């Protein structure tokens, strides 16, 4: 059973008892402007379809995936589907010693933030994981600032690590514009 903070601003779901995937999918299905994802182990087929559908609705979707995981069999199938549908993504590592990019976060419409230990993967639902959801432009702006810093590092320093065939435009939104 999920818990909500005393102020009602954060709700946390606990897998495997709760079903965080339902909350994650609903957030993408309700997105109107933008979705930004940073995820370590991405294999969630239903999320892939939701992101493709969001892109078709005109939502600006861009994902960052960990380089060490992006070439696994299960993840590669999802990345191929995103690529075929024109959903932009980039892969890379942490800016410290090229360690793994271990984040699991999603920002929707620069207002909703989903984060925790829950990878956007098929297996996360069966593991002991947390998935928190909060709403607020100010909080989202912090997550977006971090997302754009990771993106800039990967784009500038690890361009050779981004093999996907779509010409990757640098996302035009700035953190300030996203938070406005």
C-alpha positions in Angstrom: 0.0 0.0 0.0 1.5 3.4 -1.0 2.2 6.0 1.6 1.8 9.7 1.2 3.7 12.4 3.0 1.9 14.4 5.7 1.7 17.4 3.3 0.4 15.2 0.5 3.3 16.2 -1.8 5.0 12.8 -2.2 3.5 9.4 -2.6 5.8 6.4 -2.4 5.0 2.9 -3.9 6.6 -0.2 -2.7 7.2 -3.1 -5.2 6.4 -5.9 -5.2 3.3 -5.1 -3.1 2.3 -2.0 -5.1 2.3 -1.7 -8.9 4.5 1.4 -9.7 4.3 0.6 -13.4 0.7 1.7 -13.4 1.6 5.1 -12.0 4.6 5.5 -14.4 2.4 4.6 -17.4 -0.4 6.9 -16.4 2.1 9.8 -16.1 3.3 9.3 -19.6 -0.2 8.7 -21.0 -1.3 12.0 -19.4 1.8 14.0 -20.5 1.0 17.0 -22.6 4.3 18.7 -23.3 7.4 16.8 -22.3 8.9 13.6 -20.8 12.5 13.3 -19.8 13.8 9.9 -18.5 17.1 8.9 -17.0 17.2 5.1 -16.4 19.8 2.5 -15.7 18.0 -0.7 -16.8 15.2 0.0 -19.3 13.2 -3.0 -20.5 9.5 -2.1 -19.7 7.6 -2.8 -22.9 4.5 -1.0 -21.9 6.5 2.1 -21.2 8.1 1.9 -24.6 4.7 1.9 -26.2 3.5 4.7 -24.0 6.5 6.8 -25.0 5.9 6.1 -28.7 2.2 7.0 -28.3 3.2 10.2 -26.4 5.6 11.1 -29.3 2.8 10.6 -31.8 0.6 13.0 -29.7 3.3 15.7 -30.0 4.9 15.3 -26.6 8.6 16.0 -26.6 10.2 12.8 -25.4 14.0 12.3 -24.7 15.7 9.6 -22.7 19.1 9.0 -21.2 20.1 5.3 -20.7 23.1 3.8 -19.1 25.8 2.7 -21.5 26.6 -0.6 -19.7 23.0 -1.7 -19.9 21.9 -0.4 -23.3 23.3 -3.3 -25.3 21.7 -6.1 -23.3 19.2 -8.3 -25.2 16.1 -7.1 -23.4 17.0 -3.4 -23.4 18.2 -3.4 -27.0 14.8 -4.5 -28.2 13.1 -1.6 -26.4 15.7 0.9 -27.7 15.2 -0.4 -31.2 11.5 0.1 -30.9 12.0 3.7 -29.6 14.4 4.4 -32.5 12.1 3.0 -35.1 9.3 5.3 -33.8 11.5 8.4 -33.7 11.8 8.7 -29.9 15.1 10.4 -29.1 17.5 8.8 -26.7 21.2 8.9 -25.8 23.3 6.5 -23.8 26.2 7.3 -21.6 27.9 7.1 -18.2 28.3 9.1 -15.1 30.6 12.1 -15.4 32.8 10.7 -12.6 35.3 8.1 -13.9 32.7 7.0 -16.5 30.9 5.0 -13.9 27.4 3.7 -14.4 24.5 6.2 -14.9 22.4 4.7 -12.2 19.5 7.1 -12.0 15.9 6.0 -12.3 13.9 9.2 -12.8 11.2 10.7 -15.0 10.1 14.2 -15.3 6.7 14.9 -17.0 5.6 18.3 -18.2 8.2 19.9 -16.0 6.0 19.3 -13.0 5.7 15.6 -12.1 8.8 13.8 -10.9 8.9 10.0 -10.5 12.1 8.6 -8.9 13.4 5.9 -6.6 15.2 2.5 -6.9 12.6 1.2 -9.4 14.1 0.8 -12.8 11.7 1.1 -15.7 12.1 -2.6 -16.3 10.0 -5.8 -16.5 11.9 -7.2 -13.4 11.5 -4.2 -11.1 7.9 -5.1 -10.3 9.1 -8.4 -8.6 12.0 -6.8 -6.6 12.0 -4.8 -3.4 12.0 -1.3 -4.9 10.6 2.1 -4.1 9.0 4.5 -6.6 8.1 8.0 -5.4 5.9 10.5 -7.2 5.8 14.2 -6.5 4.3 17.3 -8.2 5.8 20.8 -8.3 7.6 22.9 -10.7 10.4 23.9 -8.3 11.2 20.3 -7.4 11.0 19.2 -11.0 13.3 22.0 -12.0 16.1 20.5 -9.8 15.6 17.1 -11.5 15.6 18.7 -14.9 18.7 20.7 -14.2 20.5 17.4 -13.3 19.0 15.7 -16.4 20.3 18.4 -18.7 23.8 18.4 -17.0 24.0 14.6 -17.6 22.8 15.1 -21.2 25.4 17.8 -21.8 28.2 15.7 -20.4 27.3 12.7 -22.4 26.7 14.7 -25.6 30.0 16.7 -25.3 32.3 14.1 -23.7 30.9 10.7 -24.9 29.6 11.3 -28.3 31.3 8.1 -29.5 29.1 6.2 -27.0 25.8 7.2 -28.7 25.3 4.7 -31.5 21.7 5.1 -32.2 21.0 6.2 -35.8 18.6 9.1 -35.3 20.2 12.5 -35.7 20.0 13.6 -32.1 19.1 17.2 -31.8 20.1 18.8 -28.5 16.9 19.3 -26.6 16.0 22.9 -27.0 14.2 23.3 -23.7 16.3 24.9 -21.0 15.8 24.2 -17.4 14.3 27.7 -16.9 11.8 27.2 -19.8 10.9 23.7 -18.4 10.2 25.1 -15.0 8.2 28.1 -16.3 
